Amino acid sequence: MLRLINMKRIKLFSICLCGLILSSCGNKDVVEDKGTVEFATMTLFKESPYNTLMPRPIFSNPKTLNNVEFEYVIEDENIVSFENNYFTYKNKGNTKVTAKSKDFTYTFDVICLENYDFDSAYKNIKTTYIAKDSPTEQTLFIGDSFFQFWRDNTIPGRSFAKDFKGRNCYNIGMNGSQTKHWRVLVKEFVKEMKPKNIILNLGTNNINVNSDTGLIVSKKIMSLIEDFHYYLEDTNIYYVSITRCTGTFSKNWNDAKMSNEIVKEYIDNRDYVNYLDLNEIFGDDYADYLYDGLHLNNKGYGVLKDLILENVTM
């Protein structure tokens, strides 16, 4: 039976660490009631619109968000600047940034790269969207090859257009993309699309290509979700779990599983995002739903389609 995992409960992350000395959590301390905070690594690119990002604190207790103001101390100001709540690319390199508030201190990385690898893909998507008269109130599919292959009919027997015929859906998946490639697009593009729903599937390339650990990629996914909610407060967000692979990438399952668990716990604590657990449906027979050990086959897309249609009001 297909079902949506969306239990709304208040609880502390076991993996988020920092705060005042009131109770102990691992090697650091937690602020009672306010919980804990984390920041993901931020990546900026040289050219506009990919060169600015707003820092996105991730609180274990989401009620804390409205009561905390941070000061950001940049270790190397030749790399990045901070003004009007945004970090902006200055030069290629990376630097540490420390976020400080009355109750919290957290240090994270900011990486500045020269080239945005998906410039052509993004411009093609934007040009196509404008040519369609820039529709709004759609169910927007954002992700990597899982969604692009669906849109482009790459998998024999499977067509995104046919699967969602008569429904207001739009697929802007980019093959090979990671969370960093989408965060820089939210303010300038995704926000302007004003979607009714966002269905998000990312994280596989963070792990398999960028070698992110489960803890690291989970923070990046949560930061992207927070970006969506910040700019699109009324949009319903759905996150599709990272699926298990066979063959070469099967060795990375522990990281994918950890990320899924952390992201699910985060989602359980919020009412604007929902968790679509594709792995729970695949179960031990996950290999039967894969085309090449990594991507979904016709059967796998059929299950994903049913899971989405059962849980998303379009």
N, C-alpha and C positions, 0 to 999 in steps of 0.2 A: 504494500500500500504506500502510495506517495504521500509524504507529509512535510510540512514546513516546520523547522525547528526555530521557535521564536518565543522562548520563555522569558518574560520580563521580570527580572529579579535584581535586587541590589546586593552586590557582594564585592569583595576586594579581589583584585588579581593577586595570584601568588607570585607572579613574576615581575610586577611593577615595584620599583624601589625608589624611595627618597622621601624627605620630609623632616618634621621636627621630632625630637626625642620624646615620644609619648608611649609608643609601643614598638616592639621589635619585629622586623620582617627581613629575614636573611641577614646580610651584613650591614644593612642600612636601616633607617627608621621611617616610620609611617605616621602621618598626621591623623589622629583619630577623627572620624567623621568625614574629613576631607579626603581621606584615602591617599593615593599616590599619583605621580605624574611621570610621563615619559615623552620623549621627542624622538622621531625617526630621523635618520640621516636625510639631509636635503641635498638635491642635486639641481644646479642651475646651469644654463647654457648661454653661450656668448650672445647670440642673436635674439632680438625681440620676435615673438612674445614669450620666448622660453627662458628669459633672463631674470625673472622675478618670482618670488614665492613668499607667501605669508607663513610664518612658523605656526605649527599646529600642535599644541599640547594635547596629550591623550591622558585623560583623568580616569582612574578606576571608578571614581564616583562622579558621574556626569554633572551633578548639581554643583560641583565645585567650580565649573567652568566660568560661571558668571561672577565669581567672587575673587578672582585672582588676576593680578596684573604683573607681567614679567618685564624685567630689564634684561637686555641681551648684551653680553660682553664678548666681543670678537677678539680672538687671540691674534690673528693676522689680518689687519684691516686693508692690506694690499689685495686680498683675495675677494672680499665681499664687503658690501656696505649694508647698513640697516637704517631705513628712514621711512616714516609714515606707515609703520607696521609691516614693511616688506623688506626682505633681503634682496639685494641686486648684485648680479655678476659684475666683477671688476677685472679680474685676471684669472687665468687658468691656474688651478691648484686646489688645495683643500686646507681647511682650518677648523679648529675647535671653537665652538660657541657655548657659553655658559648662560643658561636661563636662570634668573634669580627673582624670587618673590619673597614676601614676608615668611612664607611657610616652606617653600620648595627651592631646591637647587638641582639643576640637571645639566650635564654637559653632553653635547652631541656634535656630530660632524656636518660641515657644509662643504660640498664638493662642487667645484666650478670646472666645467668641461667646455671645450671650444665648439664642438659639433653636436647638433641635435640630429641623431641618425634617422629620424622619422619625418624630416621636414617635407620631403616630397609626398609621402603617404598622407600626412596631415593636410597639406594643401590640396591634394586630390579629393580628400573627404570633404573638406570645406567647400571647394568649388562645386562638387556634386550636390551638397546640401543647399547651397545658395541657388543652384539651378532648379531645385525643386521648390523654390519660393520659401525657403527657410521655415519649414513647418514646426510647430510647437505642440506641447501636450502629448508627446509620443512616449512609447516605451522604448528607451534608448539602451542598446546593447553595447557595452564598453568592455574591451578585453584584448586578448592576443589572437593567436592563430585559431583557437577554439571557435571564436566568433567570426573571424575573417573567412575561414574555410567554409563555415556554414553559409555566409553571405555569398561567397563565390562559387558555391556548388562544387567544392573540391572533392567531397566524399561522395562516391557513387550512390545514387538513389536518394540523396538528401538535398533539399532545397529550402533555404530560409524563407524565400518569398512564398512558397507553397505552404510551408508549415504555419505561417502567420498571415495567410491571405485573409483580407477583410479586416485585419486588425491594424491599429495605428502604431506600427513598430519601425524602428530604424536601427540599423546595425553599422557601427563605425569601428569594428575590431581592426587591430593592426598586428599583423603577423610578426612575432618576435618581440613585441613591446613588453615593457616592465612598468612597474608603478611610477618610476621617475619620469617616464615619457608621457604619462597622463596627468600628473600633478600640475605640470606647467601649462596644461591646456584647459584646466577647469575654469579659471577666471575669464580667459579671453574667448573661449569657444563653447564649452559645455554649458556654462551659465546662460549664454545667449540662446541656446536651444530650448530652454525652459521645459524640460521633459516632465511628464507626469510620473514616470517610473524610470529608475536606472537599474539595469541588471549588470552586475560587475563580475567578471571572471579574470583574475590576475593572480600572479604569484609563482606560477610554474617556471617562467623564464628567470625570475629573480633567483630562484634556487638552482636551476639547471645550468644557467648561463652565467649569472653574476655570483654564484656560490654563496648566496645569502643563507644564513642559518634560519631555522624556524622562528627564532625570537626576532631576528632582524627583519625578515620579510613580513611578519605579522604587524610590526610597528609601522611599516611602510603602507601596508594595506589599510590599517586603521586611520593613518594620516590622510590617505586619499578619500576614504569615506567621510572623514571630518571636513575635508575640503568641499565635497559635494553638499553636505548638510549646511555648511556655512553660507555658501552662495545660493543654494536651492533649498530653502528651509521647508517648503511644502512638497518637495519631491520624495516619493517613496523609494528607498534603496534596498536592493536585494543582492546579497553576495553568494556566489556559487562556490562551494568548497573546491580546493585543489584536489584533483583526482589522482589516484594511485597509478603508477606506471609499471611496465614490465621492461625487461632487457636492460640496456645501458643505464637508464635513469632510475631504475628501481632502487638503487643504493641510496637515493635521496628521499625515500619515503618518510623516514623518521623526522626530517626537517619539515616536509609538507604536512605531516600529521600534527606536529607541534604547532605549526602556524594555524592550521584549522582549529585546533583546540583553543588557542589563545584568542583568535578572532571570534570564534563562537561565544566564548565567555564575555568578550567585550560587547557583542551584539545582544546577548541576553540581557544586558544592562541598559539598553536603549530602545526607545519606541519608534525611531525613525529609520531603522535598518533591520533587515530580516535575513536569516541564514537558510539557504537552500542546500541541504546536505545530500549531494549527489553520491558521495561515497557510501552513505548508509544504505542507499538503494542498490548500488552495485554489489556491496558486501564482498564475500570471498570470491565471487565470480567476476571481479572487475576486469580481468583480461578479455572476457567475452564481449566487452563494450568498447574495445580499443581497435583502431584501424592499423596502427603501426607500433603499438606498445606505448604510445604517448598521446596521440590524438584520438578523439572519439570516432567510432564507426557509425554506420547507419542506425544500428540498434541503440547505440549510446546516445546519439542525438534525439532519437525518438523518446527515450526516457527523460532527457533533459527538457525537451519540448513539453512533455506531459507535466513535469514537475513545475515548470514555469506557468503553464496555463492553469494549473490547479491552484496556484498560490498568488498570482498577480492579476489584479483587476486592470484591464487595459482600456 
